Amino acid sequence: MTLIKESTRLSQWGNSKAARIPSRVIKQLQLDDNQDMTVTIENGSVILTPVKKKVANIHDLFRNWQDDGQRDHELDWGSSEGDELPW
């Protein structure tokens, strides 16, 4: 991961303050629009941490999967033995 150091300015946004995150940071961290973030104050610094979205179902888990043509049938992995997501 490349170290990025850029400036931004705190601006009024309604009753709150807002800071713009530079596009290079957005791209490197692969942040989405309306990304949920946690805000932490540590040693006088504000730390924004992206909240990782948990997969709700198998369809979301494989939403961007591209078939590699290696299989011509479904694989049987046996019965569930843990906290597998239901089909």
N, CA, C and O atoms as a GROMACS GRO file, in nm:
protein
  348
    1MET      N    1   0.085  -0.117   0.000
    1MET     CA    2   0.000   0.000   0.000
    1MET      C    3   0.090   0.124   0.000
    1MET      O    4   0.187   0.131   0.075
    2THR      N    5   0.057   0.217  -0.083
    2THR     CA    6   0.135   0.339  -0.099
    2THR      C    7   0.098   0.440   0.010
    2THR      O    8  -0.020   0.460   0.038
    3LEU      N    9   0.199   0.502   0.069
    3LEU     CA   10   0.174   0.608   0.166
    3LEU      C   11   0.127   0.732   0.092
    3LEU      O   12   0.193   0.780   0.000
    4ILE      N   13   0.012   0.784   0.133
    4ILE     CA   14  -0.044   0.904   0.072
    4ILE      C   15  -0.056   1.009   0.182
    4ILE      O   16  -0.112   0.981   0.289
    5LYS      N   17  -0.005   1.128   0.156
    5LYS     CA   18  -0.020   1.239   0.251
    5LYS      C   19  -0.070   1.359   0.173
    5LYS      O   20   0.003   1.416   0.093
    6GLU      N   21  -0.195   1.397   0.198
    6GLU     CA   22  -0.256   1.510   0.130
    6GLU      C   23  -0.326   1.598   0.232
    6GLU      O   24  -0.344   1.558   0.347
    7SER      N   25  -0.365   1.716   0.191
    7SER     CA   26  -0.436   1.810   0.278
    7SER      C   27  -0.583   1.813   0.241
    7SER      O   28  -0.622   1.783   0.128
    8THR      N   29  -0.663   1.850   0.338
    8THR     CA   30  -0.805   1.875   0.315
    8THR      C   31  -0.846   1.986   0.410
    8THR      O   32  -0.770   2.024   0.499
    9ARG      N   33  -0.964   2.036   0.394
    9ARG     CA   34  -1.011   2.148   0.477
    9ARG      C   35  -1.142   2.109   0.542
    9ARG      O   36  -1.227   2.047   0.478
   10LEU      N   37  -1.159   2.145   0.667
   10LEU     CA   38  -1.283   2.123   0.739
   10LEU      C   39  -1.382   2.232   0.699
   10LEU      O   40  -1.349   2.350   0.705
   11SER      N   41  -1.502   2.194   0.657
   11SER     CA   42  -1.604   2.289   0.609
   11SER      C   43  -1.735   2.265   0.684
   11SER      O   44  -1.759   2.157   0.737
   12GLN      N   45  -1.818   2.368   0.686
   12GLN     CA   46  -1.950   2.357   0.747
   12GLN      C   47  -2.041   2.275   0.656
   12GLN      O   48  -2.043   2.297   0.535
   13TRP      N   49  -2.116   2.182   0.714
   13TRP     CA   50  -2.214   2.104   0.639
   13TRP      C   51  -2.334   2.086   0.730
   13TRP      O   52  -2.337   1.995   0.813
   14GLY      N   53  -2.434   2.172   0.714
   14GLY     CA   54  -2.549   2.172   0.804
   14GLY      C   55  -2.501   2.209   0.944
   14GLY      O   56  -2.433   2.310   0.962
   15ASN      N   57  -2.538   2.129   1.044
   15ASN     CA   58  -2.495   2.152   1.181
   15ASN      C   59  -2.364   2.082   1.212
   15ASN      O   60  -2.317   2.087   1.326
   16SER      N   61  -2.304   2.016   1.115
   16SER     CA   62  -2.181   1.940   1.135
   16SER      C   63  -2.066   2.002   1.056
   16SER      O   64  -2.084   2.102   0.987
   17LYS      N   65  -1.952   1.943   1.068
   17LYS     CA   66  -1.835   1.979   0.988
   17LYS      C   67  -1.803   1.860   0.898
   17LYS      O   68  -1.832   1.745   0.934
   18ALA      N   69  -1.744   1.887   0.784
   18ALA     CA   70  -1.710   1.779   0.690
   18ALA      C   71  -1.572   1.805   0.632
   18ALA      O   72  -1.529   1.919   0.616
   19ALA      N   73  -1.503   1.697   0.601
   19ALA     CA   74  -1.374   1.705   0.533
   19ALA      C   75  -1.382   1.616   0.410
   19ALA      O   76  -1.435   1.505   0.417
   20ARG      N   77  -1.331   1.663   0.299
   20ARG     CA   78  -1.330   1.584   0.175
   20ARG      C   79  -1.212   1.489   0.179
   20ARG      O   80  -1.103   1.525   0.221
   21ILE      N   81  -1.236   1.367   0.135
   21ILE     CA   82  -1.129   1.268   0.127
   21ILE      C   83  -1.079   1.267  -0.017
   21ILE      O   84  -1.160   1.246  -0.108
   22PRO      N   85  -0.951   1.288  -0.041
   22PRO     CA   86  -0.897   1.293  -0.177
   22PRO      C   87  -0.924   1.164  -0.255
   22PRO      O   88  -0.925   1.055  -0.198
   23SER      N   89  -0.945   1.178  -0.385
   23SER     CA   90  -0.981   1.063  -0.470
   23SER      C   91  -0.874   0.955  -0.469
   23SER      O   92  -0.906   0.837  -0.480
   24ARG      N   93  -0.747   0.992  -0.456
   24ARG     CA   94  -0.641   0.890  -0.450
   24ARG      C   95  -0.658   0.800  -0.328
   24ARG      O   96  -0.630   0.680  -0.335
   25VAL      N   97  -0.703   0.857  -0.217
   25VAL     CA   98  -0.727   0.778  -0.096
   25VAL      C   99  -0.847   0.687  -0.118
   25VAL      O  100  -0.845   0.569  -0.081
   26ILE      N  101  -0.953   0.742  -0.178
   26ILE     CA  102  -1.074   0.664  -0.207
   26ILE      C  103  -1.040   0.543  -0.293
   26ILE      O  104  -1.084   0.432  -0.265
   27LYS      N  105  -0.960   0.565  -0.398
   27LYS     CA  106  -0.923   0.456  -0.489
   27LYS      C  107  -0.837   0.352  -0.420
   27LYS      O  108  -0.860   0.232  -0.436
   28GLN      N  109  -0.736   0.397  -0.344
   28GLN     CA  110  -0.645   0.302  -0.279
   28GLN      C  111  -0.719   0.216  -0.177
   28GLN      O  112  -0.691   0.096  -0.166
   29LEU      N  113  -0.812   0.274  -0.103
   29LEU     CA  114  -0.886   0.198  -0.002
   29LEU      C  115  -1.011   0.132  -0.058
   29LEU      O  116  -1.080   0.059   0.014
   30GLN      N  117  -1.041   0.157  -0.185
   30GLN     CA  118  -1.158   0.100  -0.252
   30GLN      C  119  -1.287   0.129  -0.174
   30GLN      O  120  -1.367   0.039  -0.146
   31LEU      N  121  -1.304   0.257  -0.139
   31LEU     CA  122  -1.422   0.298  -0.065
   31LEU      C  123  -1.539   0.321  -0.161
   31LEU      O  124  -1.519   0.358  -0.277
   32ASP      N  125  -1.658   0.298  -0.111
   32ASP     CA  126  -1.780   0.315  -0.190
   32ASP      C  127  -1.848   0.445  -0.151
   32ASP      O  128  -1.820   0.502  -0.046
   33ASP      N  129  -1.939   0.494  -0.238
   33ASP     CA  130  -2.025   0.605  -0.200
   33ASP      C  131  -2.107   0.562  -0.080
   33ASP      O  132  -2.148   0.446  -0.070
   34ASN      N  133  -2.132   0.653   0.010
   34ASN     CA  134  -2.209   0.626   0.132
   34ASN      C  135  -2.145   0.517   0.219
   34ASN      O  136  -2.215   0.446   0.291
   35GLN      N  137  -2.014   0.504   0.212
   35GLN     CA  138  -1.940   0.406   0.291
   35GLN      C  139  -1.955   0.438   0.440
   35GLN      O  140  -1.932   0.552   0.482
   36ASP      N  141  -1.993   0.339   0.521
   36ASP     CA  142  -1.997   0.358   0.665
   36ASP      C  143  -1.854   0.360   0.719
   36ASP      O  144  -1.770   0.281   0.677
   37MET      N  145  -1.827   0.451   0.812
   37MET     CA  146  -1.695   0.467   0.871
   37MET      C  147  -1.709   0.478   1.022
   37MET      O  148  -1.808   0.532   1.072
   38THR      N  149  -1.610   0.426   1.096
   38THR     CA  150  -1.604   0.453   1.239
   38THR      C  151  -1.507   0.569   1.259
   38THR      O  152  -1.408   0.581   1.187
   39VAL      N  153  -1.536   0.653   1.357
   39VAL     CA  154  -1.452   0.768   1.388
   39VAL      C  155  -1.390   0.743   1.525
   39VAL      O  156  -1.460   0.719   1.623
   40THR      N  157  -1.256   0.749   1.530
   40THR     CA  158  -1.182   0.728   1.653
   40THR      C  159  -1.090   0.847   1.675
   40THR      O  160  -1.032   0.899   1.580
   41ILE      N  161  -1.076   0.890   1.799
   41ILE     CA  162  -0.979   0.993   1.832
   41ILE      C  163  -0.867   0.925   1.908
   41ILE      O  164  -0.889   0.861   2.011
   42GLU      N  165  -0.745   0.940   1.855
   42GLU     CA  166  -0.629   0.875   1.916
   42GLU      C  167  -0.510   0.971   1.913
   42GLU      O  168  -0.468   1.015   1.806
   43ASN      N  169  -0.457   1.003   2.030
   43ASN     CA  170  -0.342   1.094   2.041
   43ASN      C  171  -0.365   1.226   1.966
   43ASN      O  172  -0.274   1.276   1.900
   44GLY      N  173  -0.485   1.282   1.977
   44GLY     CA  174  -0.514   1.409   1.913
   44GLY      C  175  -0.540   1.402   1.764
   44GLY      O  176  -0.551   1.505   1.698
   45SER      N  177  -0.549   1.280   1.710
   45SER     CA  178  -0.576   1.263   1.566
   45SER      C  179  -0.713   1.199   1.546
   45SER      O  180  -0.759   1.119   1.628
   46VAL      N  181  -0.777   1.235   1.436
   46VAL     CA  182  -0.903   1.173   1.397
   46VAL      C  183  -0.870   1.059   1.302
   46VAL      O  184  -0.801   1.078   1.203
   47ILE      N  185  -0.920   0.940   1.334
   47ILE     CA  186  -0.895   0.822   1.250
   47ILE      C  187  -1.029   0.773   1.196
   47ILE      O  188  -1.120   0.742   1.272
   48LEU      N  189  -1.040   0.766   1.063
   48LEU     CA  190  -1.158   0.712   0.997
   48LEU      C  191  -1.125   0.571   0.951
   48LEU      O  192  -1.026   0.550   0.881
   49THR      N  193  -1.209   0.476   0.988
   49THR     CA  194  -1.187   0.337   0.949
   49THR      C  195  -1.310   0.286   0.876
   49THR      O  196  -1.421   0.292   0.930
   50PRO      N  197  -1.295   0.236   0.752
   50PRO     CA  198  -1.410   0.184   0.679
   50PRO      C  199  -1.469   0.063   0.751
   50PRO      O  200  -1.397  -0.024   0.800
   51VAL      N  201  -1.602   0.058   0.757
   51VAL     CA  202  -1.672  -0.056   0.814
   51VAL      C  203  -1.689  -0.158   0.703
   51VAL      O  204  -1.747  -0.129   0.598
   52LYS      N  205  -1.639  -0.278   0.726
   52LYS     CA  206  -1.653  -0.385   0.627
   52LYS      C  207  -1.795  -0.440   0.636
   52LYS      O  208  -1.844  -0.476   0.743
   53LYS      N  209  -1.861  -0.445   0.522
   53LYS     CA  210  -1.996  -0.498   0.517
   53LYS      C  211  -1.990  -0.650   0.522
   53LYS      O  212  -1.912  -0.713   0.450
   54LYS      N  213  -2.074  -0.709   0.607
   54LYS     CA  214  -2.082  -0.854   0.615
   54LYS      C  215  -2.174  -0.903   0.504
   54LYS      O  216  -2.277  -0.841   0.476
   55VAL      N  217  -2.139  -1.012   0.444
   55VAL     CA  218  -2.219  -1.070   0.338
   55VAL      C  219  -2.347  -1.126   0.398
   55VAL      O  220  -2.343  -1.203   0.494
   56ALA      N  221  -2.461  -1.088   0.341
   56ALA     CA  222  -2.591  -1.129   0.394
   56ALA      C  223  -2.636  -1.265   0.340
   56ALA      O  224  -2.707  -1.339   0.407
   57ASN      N  225  -2.593  -1.297   0.217
   57ASN     CA  226  -2.636  -1.425   0.159
   57ASN      C  227  -2.535  -1.469   0.052
   57ASN      O  228  -2.444  -1.394   0.017
   58ILE      N  229  -2.552  -1.588   0.003
   58ILE     CA  230  -2.457  -1.646  -0.093
   58ILE      C  231  -2.456  -1.569  -0.224
   58ILE      O  232  -2.354  -1.565  -0.293
   59HIS      N  233  -2.568  -1.508  -0.259
   59HIS     CA  234  -2.576  -1.432  -0.384
   59HIS      C  235  -2.488  -1.308  -0.378
   59HIS      O  236  -2.421  -1.273  -0.476
   60ASP      N  237  -2.487  -1.240  -0.261
   60ASP     CA  238  -2.399  -1.125  -0.244
   60ASP      C  239  -2.253  -1.168  -0.241
   60ASP      O  240  -2.165  -1.099  -0.293
   61LEU      N  241  -2.227  -1.283  -0.180
   61LEU     CA  242  -2.090  -1.333  -0.169
   61LEU      C  243  -2.027  -1.354  -0.307
   61LEU      O  244  -1.910  -1.325  -0.326
   62PHE      N  245  -2.105  -1.404  -0.401
   62PHE     CA  246  -2.052  -1.435  -0.534
   62PHE      C  247  -2.104  -1.341  -0.642
   62PHE      O  248  -2.104  -1.378  -0.760
   63ARG      N  249  -2.148  -1.222  -0.605
   63ARG     CA  250  -2.208  -1.126  -0.699
   63ARG      C  251  -2.116  -1.097  -0.818
   63ARG      O  252  -2.165  -1.090  -0.931
   64ASN      N  253  -1.988  -1.080  -0.796
   64ASN     CA  254  -1.895  -1.043  -0.904
   64ASN      C  255  -1.813  -1.160  -0.956
   64ASN      O  256  -1.714  -1.140  -1.026
   65TRP      N  257  -1.852  -1.281  -0.925
   65TRP     CA  258  -1.776  -1.400  -0.965
   65TRP      C  259  -1.789  -1.424  -1.115
   65TRP      O  260  -1.898  -1.418  -1.172
   66GLN      N  261  -1.676  -1.452  -1.177
   66GLN     CA  262  -1.673  -1.484  -1.320
   66GLN      C  263  -1.643  -1.634  -1.334
   66GLN      O  264  -1.548  -1.684  -1.275
   67ASP      N  265  -1.723  -1.704  -1.412
   67ASP     CA  266  -1.702  -1.847  -1.434
   67ASP      C  267  -1.569  -1.868  -1.504
   67ASP      O  268  -1.542  -1.807  -1.608
   68ASP      N  269  -1.486  -1.955  -1.447
   68ASP     CA  270  -1.354  -1.981  -1.507
   68ASP      C  271  -1.356  -2.101  -1.601
   68ASP      O  272  -1.253  -2.137  -1.658
   69GLY      N  273  -1.474  -2.164  -1.618
   69GLY     CA  274  -1.487  -2.275  -1.712
   69GLY      C  275  -1.421  -2.405  -1.666
   69GLY      O  276  -1.404  -2.497  -1.746
   70GLN      N  277  -1.384  -2.414  -1.539
   70GLN     CA  278  -1.316  -2.533  -1.488
   70GLN      C  279  -1.412  -2.644  -1.449
   70GLN      O  280  -1.371  -2.760  -1.441
   71ARG      N  281  -1.538  -2.613  -1.424
   71ARG     CA  282  -1.634  -2.713  -1.377
   71ARG      C  283  -1.755  -2.718  -1.470
   71ARG      O  284  -1.798  -2.616  -1.524
   72ASP      N  285  -1.808  -2.836  -1.487
   72ASP     CA  286  -1.928  -2.848  -1.570
   72ASP      C  287  -2.048  -2.895  -1.488
   72ASP      O  288  -2.155  -2.921  -1.544
   73HIS      N  289  -2.032  -2.907  -1.355
   73HIS     CA  290  -2.141  -2.946  -1.267
   73HIS      C  291  -2.115  -2.890  -1.126
   73HIS      O  292  -2.004  -2.848  -1.095
   74GLU      N  293  -2.220  -2.891  -1.042
   74GLU     CA  294  -2.204  -2.844  -0.905
   74GLU      C  295  -2.123  -2.946  -0.825
   74GLU      O  296  -2.131  -3.066  -0.850
   75LEU      N  297  -2.047  -2.896  -0.730
   75LEU     CA  298  -1.970  -2.983  -0.643
   75LEU      C  299  -2.049  -3.011  -0.516
   75LEU      O  300  -2.114  -2.921  -0.463
   76ASP      N  301  -2.044  -3.134  -0.467
   76ASP     CA  302  -2.111  -3.170  -0.342
   76ASP      C  303  -2.006  -3.170  -0.232
   76ASP      O  304  -1.917  -3.255  -0.229
   77TRP      N  305  -2.019  -3.074  -0.141
   77TRP     CA  306  -1.923  -3.062  -0.032
   77TRP      C  307  -1.972  -3.132   0.094
   77TRP      O  308  -1.909  -3.119   0.200
   78GLY      N  309  -2.083  -3.206   0.086
   78GLY     CA  310  -2.136  -3.276   0.204
   78GLY      C  311  -2.233  -3.189   0.281
   78GLY      O  312  -2.270  -3.080   0.237
   79SER      N  313  -2.273  -3.239   0.398
   79SER     CA  314  -2.371  -3.166   0.478
   79SER      C  315  -2.303  -3.054   0.556
   79SER      O  316  -2.181  -3.055   0.576
   80SER      N  317  -2.384  -2.958   0.601
   80SER     CA  318  -2.333  -2.844   0.678
   80SER      C  319  -2.279  -2.892   0.812
   80SER      O  320  -2.340  -2.977   0.878
   81GLU      N  321  -2.165  -2.836   0.852
   81GLU     CA  322  -2.107  -2.875   0.979
   81GLU      C  323  -2.068  -2.756   1.065
   81GLU      O  324  -2.006  -2.774   1.170
   82GLY      N  325  -2.101  -2.636   1.023
   82GLY     CA  326  -2.064  -2.517   1.098
   82GLY      C  327  -2.166  -2.409   1.082
   82GLY      O  328  -2.286  -2.436   1.086
   83ASP      N  329  -2.120  -2.285   1.064
   83ASP     CA  330  -2.210  -2.172   1.050
   83ASP      C  331  -2.221  -2.129   0.904
   83ASP      O  332  -2.217  -2.010   0.873
   84GLU      N  333  -2.236  -2.226   0.814
   84GLU     CA  334  -2.249  -2.195   0.673
   84GLU      C  335  -2.378  -2.117   0.650
   84GLU      O  336  -2.477  -2.137   0.720
   85LEU      N  337  -2.376  -2.029   0.552
   85LEU     CA  338  -2.497  -1.955   0.516
   85LEU      C  339  -2.595  -2.050   0.449
   85LEU      O  340  -2.554  -2.133   0.367
   86PRO      N  341  -2.724  -2.040   0.482
   86PRO     CA  342  -2.824  -2.127   0.419
   86PRO      C  343  -2.845  -2.091   0.272
   86PRO      O  344  -2.827  -1.976   0.234
   87TRP      N  345  -2.883  -2.187   0.192
   87TRP     CA  346  -2.911  -2.165   0.049
   87TRP      C  347  -3.048  -2.109   0.032
   87TRP      O  348  -3.091  -2.084  -0.081
   0.00000   0.00000   0.00000
